[in-house]
Amino acid sequence: MRTSLSDLLATKKIILADGATGTNYFALGLTSGEPPEFWLDSHPERVAGLHQQFVDAGADIILTNTFGCNSHRLKLHNAQARTYELAKKAAEIARGVADSSSRPVVVAGSVGPTGELFEPLGALTHEVAVASFEEQIRGLKDGGADVVWIETMSAIEEVRAAAQAAINVSMPYTATCSFDTAGRTMMGLKPDGLAEVFAGLAVAPVAMGANCGVGASDILVTALEMGATASHSHLPIITKGNCGIPRFEGVEIKYSGTPELMARYATMAVDAGVRIVGGCCGTSPEHLAAMRNAIDSHVDGSRPTIETIIAEIGPLTNKPPTDNDPNRRKSRRG
């Protein structure tokens, strides 16, 4: 059943986004160094199968298998010419799963970073980045995506380039950053500065927020910090947190989060004012089902504090620096 993200938000309900793509693919046989996008050709049934498992677990939003589907990342595998084709195919697979559902499910076209640095730190220009994202987003749109899901961004310039590309292709978009470096993105953006990133763009995002990063505790603190500016901008907040903390077990990475922990993360996110809750790395359909049940049975509580987050979810992995710390990294926007 087709719907838009704006229509889902208009219901005032808490919306559940899906869980991890890459870590679940590894459990299904993806090998290290293999682009997940190549499974659109070799294992489309596995791609569709994971989408279906997330829908069955209660997801209202499923993300396409296109996180690295831009020419800059695909050129590492001599597949840069396939950007549009793979993006379109990924959206078509997700669209088929969503359309077969008896309830509304949004297909979100995942758009991850290019992996390149912008001028003057690197060679990437705004114009080249926009063109690269446009090619991917055209494929997503033509394949049936409902919204562009810009995610795991660090640089202000890259968020704006991806947003501009979505606007150029006449697609609604959301944007989330990874605040994984002492409470900031790797390039210095603070959570309370994200709303400002979209200033001057012709179209604002449908929602904004945080994804990935480190653990569930950290992303909840990020949501608290983002809340004040989001209320002023009237933008719904997204959190798509990792399933606990990653650790090595032999040669494999395992995440510490249990279904019970992710369920509590979900309800605390709701109490923090988050409208769209999901899981990132390590989040399985089992985790997501626990989150769905917790959200559906949740009675609104008080806004969590950092102390209650640490007590119930666990310690912060990256402690945010204080304003009087002379060694803290400053945001490029102050």
Secondary structure, DSSP 4 states (H G I P E B T S, - for coil): ----HHHHHHTTPPEEB---SHHHHHHHTPPTT--GGGHHHH-HHHHHHHHHHHHHHT-SEEE-S-TT-SHHHHGGGT-GGGHHHHHHHHHHHHHHHHHTSSS--EEEEEE---S-PBTTTSSB-HHHHHHHHHHHHHHHHHHT-SEEEEEEE--HHHHHHHHHHHHHTT--EEEEE---BTTB-TT---GGGHHHHTTT-SS--SEEEEEESS-HHHHHHHHHHHHHHHHHHTPPEEEEE-SS-EEEETTEEEE---HHHHHHHHHHHHHTT-SEEEE-TT--HHHHHHHHHHHHTPPP-PPP-HHHHHHHH---SSPPPPTT-TTPPPPTT-
